[in-house]
Amino acid sequence: MRSADLATIIRIALIVFVVYLILIKVNAAIPILLLALAFVLDGVDGYLALREASRGKVTLAMYVDYSLGGKANAVKIKSLKQGIGKTAKHGPRFDFAGDRIMEYSMWVVFSFLAIVPVFVVIIVIIRHSIADALMAAKGTASKMKTAIARALTSSSFARGSKNVLKFVTFSYLILVHSAGYPIMPGYVLVAILVAYILASGAAEIYESLS
């Protein structure tokens, strides 16, 4: 088994455990810390896949620089990413499945707890289902051609900012449930996150149909 796939399995297991901790209402700090670790592992599996594909030539410093928008190693890393899709066909798809499992698990648990309205979860699922199906026929988000699609979906900034927003939103909702924080800021965060998700979904759909 590839080390990158093992990292994905660990973060899936972590998110299931986080859901359990939320449901039994433990100290909010514990599920939030584990949620942060799961998001960190989302980047770790990408680094491990690139390191394995390059036979150790891609260093952590190179990967961090690329993730922060650096141009020095962008061409090399993008080329390696395309190679991973050919040599480890299930790897990128497994990583993508891990992303969706993490996100859906959090939306579902907060809907179950009556913190997030169910229609929000339905909107997110419909958005992902349509965009994912169209992009699967077109190719991955890393192959975006239009500037707005790259800015909203495939750029390092887009991916990083979306993950940060997800972490902040879900962490605050944990605090609402476990520590009695006011719900209104949570609604604001959910609205911003859903708007971001819909905007990136629209860009993906436009890209796949253009």
C-alpha positions as a Markdown table, in Angstrom:
| # | Residue | x | y | z |
|---|---|---|---|---|
| 1 | Met | 0.0 | 0.0 | 0.0 |
| 2 | Arg | 1.3 | 3.5 | -0.8 |
| 3 | Ser | 2.1 | 5.7 | 2.1 |
| 4 | Ala | -0.2 | 8.4 | 0.7 |
| 5 | Asp | -3.1 | 6.0 | 0.7 |
| 6 | Leu | -2.4 | 5.0 | 4.3 |
| 7 | Ala | -2.5 | 8.7 | 5.2 |
| 8 | Thr | -5.9 | 8.9 | 3.6 |
| 9 | Ile | -7.2 | 5.9 | 5.5 |
| 10 | Ile | -6.0 | 7.4 | 8.7 |
| 11 | Arg | -7.7 | 10.7 | 8.1 |
| 12 | Ile | -11.0 | 8.9 | 7.2 |
| 13 | Ala | -10.7 | 6.9 | 10.5 |
| 14 | Leu | -10.0 | 10.2 | 12.3 |
| 15 | Ile | -13.1 | 11.9 | 10.9 |
| 16 | Val | -15.3 | 9.0 | 11.9 |
| 17 | Phe | -13.9 | 9.2 | 15.4 |
| 18 | Val | -14.4 | 13.0 | 15.5 |
| 19 | Val | -18.1 | 12.4 | 14.6 |
| 20 | Tyr | -18.4 | 9.9 | 17.5 |
| 21 | Leu | -16.8 | 12.4 | 19.9 |
| 22 | Ile | -19.1 | 15.2 | 18.8 |
| 23 | Leu | -22.1 | 12.9 | 19.3 |
| 24 | Ile | -21.1 | 12.0 | 22.9 |
| 25 | Lys | -20.3 | 15.6 | 23.6 |
| 26 | Val | -16.8 | 15.4 | 24.9 |
| 27 | Asn | -14.7 | 18.5 | 25.6 |
| 28 | Ala | -14.7 | 20.5 | 22.4 |
| 29 | Ala | -10.9 | 20.8 | 22.3 |
| 30 | Ile | -10.5 | 17.1 | 21.6 |
| 31 | Pro | -12.6 | 16.8 | 18.4 |
| 32 | Ile | -11.3 | 20.2 | 17.2 |
| 33 | Leu | -7.7 | 19.1 | 17.5 |
| 34 | Leu | -8.4 | 15.8 | 15.8 |
| 35 | Leu | -10.3 | 17.6 | 13.0 |
| 36 | Ala | -7.2 | 19.8 | 12.6 |
| 37 | Leu | -5.0 | 16.7 | 12.3 |
| 38 | Ala | -7.3 | 15.3 | 9.7 |
| 39 | Phe | -7.0 | 18.4 | 7.6 |
| 40 | Val | -3.3 | 18.4 | 8.0 |
| 41 | Leu | -3.2 | 14.8 | 6.8 |
| 42 | Asp | -5.0 | 16.0 | 3.7 |
| 43 | Gly | -1.9 | 17.8 | 2.7 |
| 44 | Val | 0.4 | 15.1 | 4.0 |
| 45 | Asp | -1.0 | 12.5 | 1.7 |
| 46 | Gly | -0.4 | 14.8 | -1.3 |
| 47 | Tyr | 3.2 | 15.3 | -0.3 |
| 48 | Leu | 3.8 | 11.6 | 0.3 |
| 49 | Ala | 2.4 | 10.8 | -3.2 |
| 50 | Leu | 4.7 | 13.4 | -4.8 |
| 51 | Arg | 7.7 | 12.3 | -2.8 |
| 52 | Glu | 7.1 | 8.7 | -3.9 |
| 53 | Ala | 6.5 | 9.6 | -7.5 |
| 54 | Ser | 9.7 | 11.6 | -7.6 |
| 55 | Arg | 11.7 | 9.0 | -5.6 |
| 56 | Gly | 12.5 | 11.5 | -2.9 |
| 57 | Lys | 13.4 | 14.4 | -5.1 |
| 58 | Val | 10.4 | 16.5 | -4.0 |
| 59 | Thr | 11.3 | 17.8 | -0.5 |
| 60 | Leu | 8.9 | 19.0 | 2.1 |
| 61 | Ala | 10.2 | 22.6 | 1.6 |
| 62 | Met | 9.5 | 22.3 | -2.1 |
| 63 | Tyr | 6.0 | 21.1 | -1.4 |
| 64 | Val | 5.2 | 23.8 | 1.1 |
| 65 | Asp | 6.5 | 26.4 | -1.2 |
| 66 | Tyr | 4.3 | 25.1 | -4.0 |
| 67 | Ser | 1.3 | 24.9 | -1.7 |
| 68 | Leu | 1.7 | 28.5 | -0.7 |
| 69 | Gly | 1.7 | 29.6 | -4.3 |
| 70 | Gly | 5.4 | 29.5 | -5.1 |
| 71 | Lys | 6.4 | 29.3 | -8.7 |
| 72 | Ala | 9.9 | 27.8 | -8.4 |
| 73 | Asn | 8.8 | 24.2 | -8.4 |
| 74 | Ala | 5.3 | 24.5 | -9.8 |
| 75 | Val | 6.1 | 23.0 | -13.3 |
| 76 | Lys | 7.9 | 20.0 | -11.9 |
| 77 | Ile | 5.2 | 19.3 | -9.2 |
| 78 | Lys | 2.3 | 19.7 | -11.7 |
| 79 | Ser | 4.1 | 17.3 | -14.1 |
| 80 | Leu | 4.5 | 14.8 | -11.3 |
| 81 | Lys | 0.9 | 15.1 | -10.3 |
| 82 | Gln | -0.2 | 14.2 | -13.8 |
| 83 | Gly | 2.2 | 11.2 | -13.7 |
| 84 | Ile | 0.6 | 10.0 | -10.5 |
| 85 | Gly | -2.7 | 9.9 | -12.2 |
| 86 | Lys | -1.3 | 7.5 | -14.8 |
| 87 | Thr | 0.9 | 5.3 | -12.6 |
| 88 | Ala | -1.3 | 5.1 | -9.5 |
| 89 | Lys | -4.8 | 5.4 | -11.0 |
| 90 | His | -6.7 | 4.8 | -7.8 |
| 91 | Gly | -4.5 | 7.0 | -5.6 |
| 92 | Pro | -5.9 | 10.5 | -6.6 |
| 93 | Arg | -9.4 | 9.1 | -6.7 |
| 94 | Phe | -9.0 | 7.6 | -3.2 |
| 95 | Asp | -7.7 | 10.9 | -1.9 |
| 96 | Phe | -10.7 | 12.6 | -3.5 |
| 97 | Ala | -13.0 | 10.1 | -1.8 |
| 98 | Gly | -11.4 | 10.9 | 1.5 |
| 99 | Asp | -12.1 | 14.6 | 1.0 |
| 100 | Arg | -15.8 | 13.9 | 0.3 |
| 101 | Ile | -16.1 | 11.5 | 3.2 |
| 102 | Met | -14.6 | 14.1 | 5.6 |
| 103 | Glu | -16.9 | 16.9 | 4.4 |
| 104 | Tyr | -20.1 | 14.9 | 4.2 |
| 105 | Ser | -19.5 | 13.4 | 7.6 |
| 106 | Met | -19.3 | 16.8 | 9.2 |
| 107 | Trp | -22.4 | 18.2 | 7.4 |
| 108 | Val | -24.5 | 15.1 | 8.2 |
| 109 | Val | -23.6 | 15.1 | 11.9 |
| 110 | Phe | -24.5 | 18.8 | 12.4 |
| 111 | Ser | -27.7 | 18.3 | 10.5 |
| 112 | Phe | -28.5 | 15.3 | 12.7 |
| 113 | Leu | -27.9 | 17.5 | 15.7 |
| 114 | Ala | -30.3 | 20.1 | 14.3 |
| 115 | Ile | -27.5 | 22.7 | 14.1 |
| 116 | Val | -27.3 | 23.0 | 10.3 |
| 117 | Pro | -30.6 | 22.9 | 8.4 |
| 118 | Val | -31.0 | 19.8 | 6.3 |
| 119 | Phe | -31.6 | 21.8 | 3.1 |
| 120 | Val | -28.0 | 23.1 | 3.4 |
| 121 | Val | -26.7 | 19.5 | 3.3 |
| 122 | Ile | -28.9 | 18.7 | 0.4 |
| 123 | Ile | -27.6 | 21.7 | -1.5 |
| 124 | Val | -24.0 | 20.7 | -0.8 |
| 125 | Ile | -24.6 | 17.1 | -1.9 |
| 126 | Ile | -26.3 | 18.2 | -5.1 |
| 127 | Arg | -23.6 | 20.6 | -5.9 |
| 128 | His | -20.8 | 18.0 | -5.4 |
| 129 | Ser | -22.7 | 15.3 | -7.2 |
| 130 | Ile | -23.3 | 17.3 | -10.4 |
| 131 | Ala | -19.9 | 19.0 | -10.5 |
| 132 | Asp | -18.0 | 15.7 | -9.6 |
| 133 | Ala | -19.8 | 13.8 | -12.4 |
| 134 | Leu | -19.1 | 16.4 | -15.0 |
| 135 | Met | -15.5 | 16.9 | -13.9 |
| 136 | Ala | -15.0 | 13.1 | -13.9 |
| 137 | Ala | -15.8 | 13.1 | -17.6 |
| 138 | Lys | -13.7 | 16.2 | -18.3 |
| 139 | Gly | -10.7 | 15.5 | -16.1 |
| 140 | Thr | -9.5 | 16.7 | -12.7 |
| 141 | Ala | -9.6 | 20.2 | -11.3 |
| 142 | Ser | -5.9 | 20.5 | -11.8 |
| 143 | Lys | -6.6 | 20.7 | -15.6 |
| 144 | Met | -8.7 | 23.8 | -15.3 |
| 145 | Lys | -8.2 | 26.1 | -18.3 |
| 146 | Thr | -10.1 | 29.3 | -17.5 |
| 147 | Ala | -8.6 | 31.8 | -15.0 |
| 148 | Ile | -11.7 | 32.1 | -12.8 |
| 149 | Ala | -12.0 | 28.3 | -12.6 |
| 150 | Arg | -8.3 | 28.0 | -11.6 |
| 151 | Ala | -8.7 | 30.8 | -9.0 |
| 152 | Leu | -11.8 | 29.2 | -7.4 |
| 153 | Thr | -10.8 | 25.5 | -7.6 |
| 154 | Ser | -7.4 | 24.4 | -8.6 |
| 155 | Ser | -5.0 | 27.0 | -7.3 |
| 156 | Ser | -3.1 | 26.4 | -4.1 |
| 157 | Phe | -4.7 | 29.5 | -2.5 |
| 158 | Ala | -8.2 | 28.2 | -3.5 |
| 159 | Arg | -7.6 | 24.7 | -2.0 |
| 160 | Gly | -6.0 | 26.1 | 1.1 |
| 161 | Ser | -8.5 | 28.8 | 1.8 |
| 162 | Lys | -11.4 | 26.4 | 1.3 |
| 163 | Asn | -9.9 | 23.9 | 3.8 |
| 164 | Val | -9.2 | 26.7 | 6.3 |
| 165 | Leu | -12.8 | 27.9 | 6.0 |
| 166 | Lys | -14.2 | 24.4 | 6.4 |
| 167 | Phe | -12.0 | 23.8 | 9.5 |
| 168 | Val | -13.1 | 27.1 | 11.1 |
| 169 | Thr | -16.8 | 26.5 | 10.3 |
| 170 | Phe | -16.9 | 23.0 | 11.6 |
| 171 | Ser | -14.8 | 23.8 | 14.6 |
| 172 | Tyr | -17.2 | 26.6 | 15.6 |
| 173 | Leu | -20.2 | 24.3 | 15.1 |
| 174 | Ile | -18.5 | 21.8 | 17.5 |
| 175 | Leu | -18.2 | 24.7 | 20.0 |
| 176 | Val | -21.9 | 25.5 | 19.5 |
| 177 | His | -22.9 | 21.9 | 20.3 |
| 178 | Ser | -20.4 | 21.1 | 23.0 |
| 179 | Ala | -19.7 | 24.4 | 24.7 |
| 180 | Gly | -22.9 | 26.3 | 24.1 |
| 181 | Tyr | -21.5 | 29.0 | 21.8 |
| 182 | Pro | -24.1 | 31.3 | 20.1 |
| 183 | Ile | -25.4 | 29.8 | 16.9 |
| 184 | Met | -25.6 | 33.1 | 14.8 |
| 185 | Pro | -21.8 | 33.3 | 14.0 |
| 186 | Gly | -22.1 | 29.6 | 13.0 |
| 187 | Tyr | -24.8 | 30.5 | 10.5 |
| 188 | Val | -22.7 | 33.2 | 9.1 |
| 189 | Leu | -19.7 | 30.8 | 8.7 |
| 190 | Val | -22.0 | 28.2 | 7.1 |
| 191 | Ala | -23.4 | 30.8 | 4.7 |
| 192 | Ile | -19.9 | 31.9 | 3.6 |
| 193 | Leu | -18.7 | 28.3 | 3.2 |
| 194 | Val | -21.7 | 27.2 | 1.2 |
| 195 | Ala | -21.4 | 30.3 | -1.0 |
| 196 | Tyr | -17.7 | 29.4 | -1.6 |
| 197 | Ile | -18.7 | 25.8 | -2.4 |
| 198 | Leu | -21.4 | 26.9 | -4.8 |
| 199 | Ala | -19.1 | 29.4 | -6.6 |
| 200 | Ser | -16.4 | 26.8 | -7.1 |
| 201 | Gly | -19.0 | 24.3 | -8.2 |
| 202 | Ala | -20.3 | 26.7 | -10.8 |
| 203 | Ala | -16.8 | 27.2 | -12.1 |
| 204 | Glu | -16.3 | 23.5 | -12.3 |
| 205 | Ile | -19.6 | 23.0 | -14.2 |
| 206 | Tyr | -18.8 | 25.9 | -16.6 |
| 207 | Glu | -15.3 | 24.5 | -17.2 |
| 208 | Ser | -16.6 | 21.0 | -17.9 |
| 209 | Leu | -19.3 | 22.2 | -20.3 |
| 210 | Ser | -17.2 | 24.8 | -22.1 |
